[in-house]
Every structure is written in structure tokens, then in C-alpha cells.
Amino acid sequence: MVVVAIAGSRLYQSRQEILNFARFNQFKSIRFHTKHPEHLERALTGLPFALIEVRKALFGNDELIYKLELM
């Protein structure tokens, strides 16, 4: 499952719903694409996520891609 355009606003409150949806649909992982990693990292605190790719931007912030493996 891929979640795009994560800015972090209210993500912490929604993260359990996202996890439940992914597990219910038998996804093995969730990838989060963001240009604001500080918000994402705060929202995913305590979960086993890792930075897997950085996509350089010509203008603005780079896009960072994080992966969360589901058990």
C-alpha cells in the first residue's frame, strides 16, 4: 500500500485506521511518500519504519520514501 502526500497533519490520530486497513487487505508493507519527513517521523514514532529512498527535486524539498513492514 502506498500513502502519498503525507504532511503529518493529524496522521498520528489516523495511523491506526491506516494500519487496520492495510492489514485487513493483507498488504505486506506500507510506503509513505513525503516532502516533510519531520511530520511523518513524529506521527510514526514507535513503529518499525525505515527510509528506503530519496528522490531529489529540482525545486523545493526532496521526496523521501519510508517503508513500514507489516507483521
C-alpha positions in Angstrom: 0.0 0.0 0.0 1.3 3.5 -0.8 0.3 6.7 1.0 1.3 9.8 -0.9 1.4 13.5 0.0 1.8 12.9 3.8 2.4 16.2 5.6 1.8 14.8 9.0 -1.3 16.8 9.9 -3.4 14.5 12.1 -1.6 11.5 10.8 -0.9 10.3 14.3 -4.6 10.2 15.0 -5.3 8.3 11.7 -2.4 5.9 11.8 -4.3 3.0 13.4 -7.0 3.3 10.8 -4.4 3.1 8.0 -2.7 0.1 9.7 -6.0 -1.7 10.2 -7.0 -1.1 6.5 -3.6 -2.4 5.3 -3.7 -5.5 7.5 -7.4 -6.2 6.6 -6.5 -6.1 2.9 -3.4 -8.3 3.6 -0.8 -5.8 2.5 2.7 -6.7 3.5 4.0 -3.2 3.8 3.1 0.5 3.6 5.2 3.1 1.8 4.9 6.7 2.8 6.0 9.4 0.3 6.6 12.8 1.9 8.4 16.1 1.5 8.0 16.8 5.2 9.8 13.9 7.0 9.8 15.7 10.4 6.0 15.4 10.5 5.9 11.8 9.3 8.6 10.6 11.7 6.8 12.2 14.6 3.5 10.5 13.5 5.1 7.1 13.1 7.0 7.1 16.4 7.2 3.7 17.9 6.5 1.9 14.6 9.3 0.0 12.7 9.6 2.2 9.6 12.8 3.0 7.6 13.8 5.5 5.0 14.3 3.5 1.8 14.7 6.1 -0.9 15.3 9.8 -1.5 14.1 11.3 -4.8 16.0 14.6 -5.5 13.9 17.5 -6.5 15.0 20.2 -8.9 12.9 22.7 -7.0 11.7 22.6 -3.4 12.1 19.7 -1.0 13.3 16.2 -1.9 10.7 13.4 -1.8 11.5 10.9 0.9 10.1 7.4 0.9 9.7 5.4 4.0 8.6 1.8 4.4 6.7 0.2 7.2 6.8 -3.6 7.2 3.5 -5.1 8.5 3.7 -8.3 10.6 
